[in-house]
Amino acid sequence: MLLFLFLVPTRAALAQSSAKGTVLPLKTVSDALSEGKLNALSLVVMEQLRKYSQFKVQDIPETDVLELLMEHDCFEPTPACLAKIGEGSNADFVFYTDVVKKPKGFVLNTIFVNVSKRKSEETVVRKTRKEKNLIRHLEKAMRIMFGRPPKMKPRPVRLLVEANVEGGDVSLDGSSLGSLPYKGSIMPGKHTLRIVKRGYENYERTIQVTVGKGYRHRAVLRAKQVKAPPPIIKDVTPVASTTAGAAQPIYKEWWFWTAASAVVVATVTTLIVAYSDDGPSKGGLIFTFDPAQVENDAIFSSP
C-alpha cells in the first residue's frame, strides 16, 4: 500500500512553477539507502530537469552535500543554506532531494530553491512503504512542481558502422551513406542497414536506435564461395581406320578364303594320293566344300 502526502502546497506549487534559469541539482541525501540507489535517484533528477526547456541544467557536484553545507557554515539543508551553494556555482535555482526512513516506510522530500530570493519556490513531500517506489514518486513530485515536460523532438545521434573488411557500400533505408567504416548521424527509431561489397555476400539487418544514445554496429561479411567451372567434355567421334585389316574381321576378307581354299585343295590332293595305293578294304576318303557337310570332311567312310 502506498501513502503519499503533499506539504506546503503553495499557490506557486499548485499553479506549477514558471521559473527559468540555470539549475544546480544536488546529489540525493539519505542514511537509509545504498550508494547505488542514491545515484539512481540523482540520475532521475538530472534526466527529468533536462526535459524542461526553460532550464539550463548543471552537472551534479561530486562533493557530498553535507560537505558543501559545511563549506558555507551550514549544518542543515535550509533554503538559505542551499541558496549559498547555488551562489557558489552561479546557479539561479537549486534542486535538493533527501529520503528519510520511517517505521512505516520512506519519506521523500524535494525542494526547489530560488537562489536570489533565498527561499524555496516549491516543496513536495511524498511517502511510500517500499523503497522500489521512490523513483516513481520522485518523478511525480517533479511533475507537480513543473508540470508535464513538453514532448521533445528526437535529435540525431551518432552512428558508427564497422565490419571485418573495408570498402563496402553502406546504405540506410535504401539511401547510400558511404563506404566502410562509416561515421555519421542517424535519427532514433527502426532502420534497415545494408552493406554491399564485391566478392562478399550482401549484409542486411534491422537496427533499433534509442533516443539520446549513439549507435555502433559491427557487421561480419562472409566471402562468397567460388565454385569451380564444370569440366569441358568434348564430343569425340570415332574415326574409322583407313587400313583394310582394321575395317573388318579377317575372315571376311577375300584373300583369306582364297588362301584357305588353296590349302584345302593341297590337302585333299595329298590325301588322295596317299590313299590311292591302299586296297579297297581301307575305304575311301570323302571331302566336301559344302559347309553343311563339313562334319564329313577328312573322315574315312566304310567300304
PyMOL commands that set and color helices and strands:
alter all, ss='L'
color gray80, all
select helices_A, chain A and resi 11-15+35-49+65-71+79-88+131-146+244-247+250-252+254-275+280-282+291-296
alter helices_A, ss='H'
color red, helices_A
select strands_A, chain A and resi 21-25+55-57+93-102+105-114+119-128+157-163+169-172+175-179+182-186+189-196+203-209+215-219+285-286+299-300
alter strands_A, ss='S'
color yellow, strands_A
deselect
rebuild
show_as cartoon
